[in-house]
Amino acid sequence: MRNLQETHLNRARASLRQALSWYGYLRKSGQLLSNPELAGSIKPELEALNSTLNKLDSNVIRIAAFGLVSRGKSAVLNALLGDKILQTGPLNGVTQWPRSVRWQPGGKVLVELIDTPGLDEIEGESRADMAREVVHQADLILFVVSGDITRTEYQALLELRRSQKPLILVFNKIDLYPDTDRGAIYQNLQQLGAGHPEAKPLLPDEIVMVAAEPAAMEVRVEWPDGRVSYEWETPPPQVDELKETILNILNREGRSLLALNALIQARDAEAAIAQKTIELREKEAENIIWQFTKYKALAVMLNPIAFLDILGGTVADLALIRALARLYGLPMTSYEAGKILKTILFSSGGLLLGELGSSFLLGLGKTTAAITSGDNPSNITAFAGSAIAQAGIAGYGAYSVGKAAQVYLEKGCTWGQLGASSVIQEILSQVDRNTILYRLRQELGIKY
């Protein structure tokens, strides 16, 4: 298992280094410098890729605690740390900003615990942006509740589930509930914690019951002289199960979690770069597409040999795809361009296949008319009619290929060898059934 985790970590590093290497090449070659607006626009994404690679190299796993106010997020983290480092108190909103603390459980794994403000506090929009940023950086999420889930908590939980991060539901303050109530709440949390009524209940290591800061209890004290007094005593925190659960997850799949989160961040950054690039170079791309459309239509119209129409049209489409890839600054070989063209052919509902068939049939008629034009001058008219019709079909096909290639290049920029999406799929296909990542794979199954 450890060897597999190291493989996942190395694959993630290789994927990020490949992406950074390519964008570094674009900068050195002047393609980014020639477009200052684009260079400035994608700077945050390039910085995010660098930051993500540095996080991978540091091997620090980030665990963020979320929940509504007064659920005991800070107390849970303090109990794990074994020290009251994070401020807690009876008032709502003690934690105003995210704060991180280093934790080294067992002396082996280095963890960064992140405390966050309550998700239902004032300044909702700014707090929501803050929460999204912390979620983006986290490798594992602790969602802290202290009883039955409220509607607000359920909506927050759904939002966290959409972040594609492993999540542990922490039922805090169990010391306030009788055993029968704990069992009923636990069963309810199993269903609701899945994030959807039709989803499978949470696994045993996805929901943990704790008492991070138990309420003080009155105890009877009998003295040697026979006196009896009553004092208030605070029981020790009950977080051993949570600590053990976290350690089991980190030992079993911690590096794979780290790799997966880095790849998700890289995938999002590269997708944003592709989107910005395509938007900023839309006019240039449109000119290229129309240029190839006109040239392909003219070449097909003037060529009298049917076979060369098909061959030349295919070559023109491949050249168009490569020209767009160069414009957008994406690496593209003839083989990859061929795969894109094949995908476009089969995903277009037969439209371009119809174009090829029509081109061949019209091309045969055009060829016959050209051969017999010397014997019968009226065949020149037939040649011209077939040539014009075929040119129109070829031009429309080229334009369709160009527009489809734009979409493919934007959506497929993270695929291919060592692409972030490809390595994510590879990692999720190798996880064991007993891991929390397997649950994540089930949730992302349709996407990956």
Order of alpha helices (4+ residues) and beta strands (2+ residues): alpha-alpha-alpha-beta-alpha-beta-beta-alpha-beta-alpha-beta-alpha-beta-beta-beta-alpha-alpha-alpha-alpha-alpha-alpha-alpha-alpha
